[in-house]
Amino acid sequence: MFGTPRVVVHKRRATITALPLYYFGTLLKKQSNERDFRKYYAELRGATLFLYTDDKHETYTEKLDLEQMKSMTLDAPYQKKMPTIFTLSMQKEDVQLKMENPDKGEEWRCYILTVVRKEIPCQLQLLPGQVSQLQDVLSEERNRNSLSGRPALPPRPPFLSQASASPPPEDKIIEKPKCFFNVSRKEAEKMLEDNPQHGGLILRPSALTNNYALTLRQLKNSGSVTKNYRVTSTNSGFVIEVETPVTVSSLNDVVKYFLDKTEYRVQPYTKTHFYDLRIEPSPAPECVNIDSAPKPLPRLQVAPMKRSQTHEEPLSHSTKDDAYVVPDVIPDVQDLKIAQLNGELKEVVKLRRENTYVLNNEDKGTVKKEKTTGPAASVGWSN
């Protein structure tokens, strides 16, 4: 069974990438975290290096955005008998490319520097015909990046063409998605770089009045790539200014368009709200000691009161021998000892009995005298 012809494969690749083909060939690639080189079939289309498993595959496995390249270092100088190795310093990591044929390595170096710097390198080890082809590539790449080489942009709104731009009507309310932030380009790029877990797409205001821009950060095998797109506001909707302009009706549709194009591998940037999971008790006030037991309240102590006696009242006589008078007890005198009270009572009882005995004796003596000396003695006692 015969495979797909190479010409057909190249046409399909051109349809997928939609970039002009400048150079192609076999090379070996190794990233900084890899030990050995891996063999690829590479195509330089525009300023992007597409890597395929072999020459028969239509879809690329990896690609390097050479516009993100910071510098290019030649590890092995151009010599006839040694393979060419040079290192591309990207934003996130370094990538090494190796060519077994030193002539091919020199061509790869010149083509890469030309499309990246938009100028032909000064030191060349190429034939005149190769230099002429390199000049054609430079001319085509400059035209592609110039305004004339890009697809025509949609017509600008009337307020942008006027010297004094007028604000949109107040009754026109534009619904903005959750990934819209009022930040500049640099701020948006920093937000995406510092917080990749929150998403990779931010919709923001444009430098042009009443227009918008979209900052997109994608993670690829060669590292992260950040790009900015312009979104023009018109009376009929919003125009996404890409190679083929797209018109949508709302800003939410703008976000949805980029999600569809990135196959939902990039999510809108949204800030995450954190919630607490633990409840901690409040500390006790400094004036309260929760470890010590409550202290009892002090009892009120009242000193006994002394009753002033100005005169002694006479003891009342009673018909019973055991009758005695109990002195008034002052309610306030509560600390008086029981022994003292009993002693005073005994003294009063004793005195009462002595007085009663004396009175009884005096009464008996008076009765005897009346019986002997009275007038009844001579005549006798009669009842």
GINORSUL-V208890 format. One record per residue. N is the residue number from 1. RES is the residue in one small letter. PSI is psi in whole degrees, -180 to 180 (NA if undefined). OMEGA is omega in whole degrees, -180 to 180 (none if undefined). D_CENTER is the distance of its C-alpha to the mean C-alpha in whole Angstrom. Layout:
N,RES,PSI,OMEGA,D_CENTER
N,RES,PSI,OMEGA,D_CENTER
This chain:
1,m,128,-177,60
2,f,146,178,59
3,g,179,179,56
4,t,134,179,54
5,p,149,-177,56
6,r,-35,180,54
7,v,-40,179,55
8,v,-40,179,53
9,v,-42,-179,50
10,h,-36,178,50
11,k,-39,178,50
12,r,-38,176,47
13,r,-40,178,45
14,a,-34,178,46
15,t,-37,-178,45
16,i,-48,-175,42
17,t,-32,180,41
18,a,35,178,42
19,l,149,-179,43
20,p,142,-180,46
21,l,123,-179,47
22,y,-39,-176,48
23,y,154,-180,49
24,f,163,179,49
25,g,-179,-179,50
26,t,138,178,49
27,l,172,177,46
28,l,141,-175,44
29,k,144,177,41
30,k,130,176,38
31,q,172,-175,35
32,s,-27,-179,34
33,n,6,180,33
34,e,153,-178,36
35,r,-42,-175,39
36,d,157,176,42
37,f,150,176,42
38,r,142,-176,42
39,k,135,-180,45
40,y,160,166,44
41,y,121,-172,46
42,a,147,175,44
43,e,130,176,45
44,l,103,180,44
45,r,116,-175,43
46,g,-131,177,42
47,a,27,-179,40
48,t,136,178,38
49,l,112,180,40
50,f,134,-178,40
51,l,128,179,41
52,y,157,177,42
53,t,-42,175,44
54,d,-174,-176,47
55,d,-8,-175,49
56,k,-10,-179,50
57,h,137,-179,46
58,e,-30,-176,45
59,t,135,-180,41
60,y,154,178,40
61,t,-33,178,37
62,e,162,173,36
63,k,150,180,36
64,l,123,176,35
65,d,101,-174,34
66,l,-16,176,36
67,e,-19,176,35
68,q,3,-178,32
69,m,132,179,34
70,k,-43,-179,34
71,s,166,180,38
72,m,122,-177,40
73,t,131,179,42
74,l,110,-178,45
75,d,-40,179,46
76,a,120,-177,49
77,p,165,-178,52
78,y,108,176,54
79,q,156,-174,57
80,k,-31,-170,59
81,k,11,-178,59
82,m,144,176,55
83,p,152,-179,52
84,t,129,178,50
85,i,127,174,46
86,f,153,-174,43
87,t,130,176,40
88,l,119,178,37
89,s,105,179,34
90,m,-175,-177,32
91,q,-40,-174,28
92,k,-34,-176,26
93,e,174,179,30
94,d,145,180,33
95,v,131,179,36
96,q,136,176,39
97,l,137,-177,42
98,k,133,177,46
99,m,125,-180,49
100,e,-37,179,52
101,n,118,-179,54
102,p,-30,177,54
103,d,-43,176,56
104,k,-37,178,53
105,g,-39,178,50
106,e,-39,178,52
107,e,-43,178,51
108,w,-42,180,48
109,r,-45,-178,47
110,c,-40,-180,49
111,y,-41,-180,47
112,i,-46,179,44
113,l,-33,-179,44
114,t,-46,-178,46
115,v,-25,-180,43
116,v,-49,-177,41
117,r,-11,-178,42
118,k,37,175,45
119,e,153,-179,48
120,i,134,179,50
121,p,153,-178,50
122,c,-45,-178,53
123,q,115,-178,54
124,l,146,173,55
125,q,56,-176,57
126,l,161,175,58
127,l,161,-180,61
128,p,-38,178,62
129,g,-37,178,61
130,q,-36,177,58
131,v,-38,178,57
132,s,-42,176,58
133,q,-37,179,56
134,l,-36,177,53
135,q,-36,176,54
136,d,-40,177,54
137,v,-42,180,50
138,l,-43,179,49
139,s,-45,180,51
140,e,-39,-179,49
141,e,-38,177,46
142,r,-41,178,46
143,n,-36,-180,47
144,r,-34,-179,45
145,n,-12,179,42
146,s,168,-180,44
147,l,-34,-180,44
148,s,-30,-179,47
149,g,-20,-180,46
150,r,158,175,43
151,p,148,-178,43
152,a,132,178,44
153,l,155,178,41
154,p,158,-179,41
155,p,142,-179,43
156,r,150,175,41
157,p,156,-178,41
158,p,-35,-175,43
159,f,-21,178,41
160,l,-31,-180,40
161,s,-19,179,44
162,q,156,-179,45
163,a,-43,179,45
164,s,109,-178,43
165,a,135,180,40
166,s,140,-179,40
167,p,158,178,37
168,p,160,-180,36
169,p,147,-176,38
170,e,-30,-177,35
171,d,-8,180,36
172,k,109,-179,35
173,i,123,-180,31
174,i,119,178,29
175,e,125,-176,26
176,k,139,-180,23
177,p,171,-178,21
178,k,-22,-180,17
179,c,14,177,17
180,f,130,178,19
181,f,139,-180,18
182,n,74,-177,20
183,v,167,177,20
184,s,180,-180,23
185,r,-47,-179,24
186,k,-40,179,22
187,e,-40,179,19
188,a,-43,179,19
189,e,-37,179,20
190,k,-39,178,18
191,m,-43,-180,15
192,l,-34,-179,16
193,e,-39,-177,17
194,d,-26,-176,14
195,n,68,180,12
196,p,-21,-179,15
197,q,-17,180,13
198,h,-13,-179,12
199,g,178,-177,15
200,g,20,-177,18
201,l,125,-180,20
202,i,129,172,19
203,l,131,-172,22
204,r,168,175,22
205,p,149,178,25
206,s,166,175,28
207,a,-24,176,30
208,l,143,-176,33
209,t,136,176,33
210,n,29,175,32
211,n,174,-174,31
212,y,167,177,28
213,a,158,-179,27
214,l,126,178,25
215,t,126,-175,23
216,l,129,178,23
217,r,121,-178,22
218,q,143,177,24
219,l,123,-180,24
220,k,174,-179,28
221,n,-33,-180,30
222,s,-5,-178,31
223,g,-173,180,27
224,s,145,179,25
225,v,128,-180,26
226,t,129,-180,25
227,k,157,180,27
228,n,137,-179,27
229,y,150,-178,29
230,r,138,179,31
231,v,116,-176,31
232,t,134,178,34
233,s,126,179,34
234,t,175,179,38
235,n,-28,-178,40
236,s,-7,-179,40
237,g,-142,-178,36
238,f,136,-177,34
239,v,122,176,35
240,i,116,-173,33
241,e,82,173,35
242,v,-171,-178,36
243,e,-41,172,39
244,t,102,-175,40
245,p,141,-179,39
246,v,133,180,37
247,t,129,178,37
248,v,169,-173,35
249,s,-19,-176,34
250,s,168,178,31
251,l,-30,175,27
252,n,-35,177,26
253,d,-29,175,29
254,v,-47,179,28
255,v,-42,-180,25
256,k,-35,179,27
257,y,-44,-180,30
258,f,-33,176,28
259,l,-40,178,26
260,d,-41,-178,30
261,k,-32,179,31
262,t,10,179,28
263,e,34,177,29
264,y,25,173,25
265,r,-14,175,24
266,v,130,-178,22
267,q,152,177,19
268,p,147,-178,18
269,y,121,177,15
270,t,142,179,12
271,k,136,-179,9
272,t,134,177,7
273,h,126,-178,6
274,f,146,179,5
275,y,147,180,8
276,d,149,-179,10
277,l,-10,-178,13
278,r,145,177,15
279,i,119,-178,18
280,e,139,180,19
281,p,153,179,22
282,s,144,179,23
283,p,147,180,25
284,a,151,178,29
285,p,154,-178,30
286,e,-28,-176,32
287,c,-8,-178,36
288,v,127,177,36
289,n,106,-175,36
290,i,-12,-178,36
291,d,-30,-177,37
292,s,149,179,41
293,a,156,-180,43
294,p,136,-179,44
295,k,140,178,47
296,p,151,179,50
297,l,142,179,51
298,p,140,179,55
299,r,144,-179,58
300,l,124,179,60
301,q,127,-179,63
302,v,126,179,67
303,a,144,179,70
304,p,148,-179,73
305,m,137,178,75
306,k,133,-179,79
307,r,124,-179,81
308,s,129,179,84
309,q,110,180,88
310,t,-34,178,90
311,h,152,-180,93
312,e,132,178,94
313,e,142,179,94
314,p,146,180,98
315,l,135,180,97
316,s,141,-179,98
317,h,145,-180,101
318,s,154,-179,100
319,t,-18,-179,102
320,k,142,179,100
321,d,-32,-174,101
322,d,3,-178,97
323,a,138,177,96
324,y,160,-178,94
325,v,128,177,91
326,v,121,-180,88
327,p,154,179,86
328,d,132,179,84
329,v,121,179,80
330,i,125,-176,78
331,p,-27,-175,74
332,d,-22,-177,73
333,v,87,-179,75
334,q,-17,-178,73
335,d,10,179,73
336,l,133,-177,77
337,k,146,-178,78
338,i,-34,-179,79
339,a,-42,179,82
340,q,-41,-180,83
341,l,-41,178,83
342,n,-39,179,86
343,g,-42,179,88
344,e,-38,179,88
345,l,-41,179,89
346,k,-40,179,92
347,e,-41,180,93
348,v,-42,179,94
349,v,-42,179,95
350,k,-44,179,98
351,l,-38,180,99
352,r,-41,-180,99
353,r,-39,179,101
354,e,-44,180,104
355,n,-40,179,104
356,t,-40,180,105
357,y,-42,179,107
358,v,-44,180,109
359,l,-40,180,110
360,n,-41,179,111
361,n,-42,179,114
362,e,-38,-180,115
363,d,-39,-180,115
364,k,-40,179,117
365,g,-37,-180,120
366,t,-36,-180,121
367,v,-41,-180,122
368,k,-43,-180,124
369,k,-38,180,126
370,e,-35,-180,126
371,k,-33,-176,128
372,t,-32,-173,131
373,t,-9,-176,131
374,g,169,-179,131
375,p,-17,-179,134
376,a,-5,-177,133
377,a,-33,-177,134
378,s,-27,-177,138
379,v,-8,180,137
380,g,165,-177,135
381,w,127,178,131
382,s,143,179,131
383,n,NA,none,128
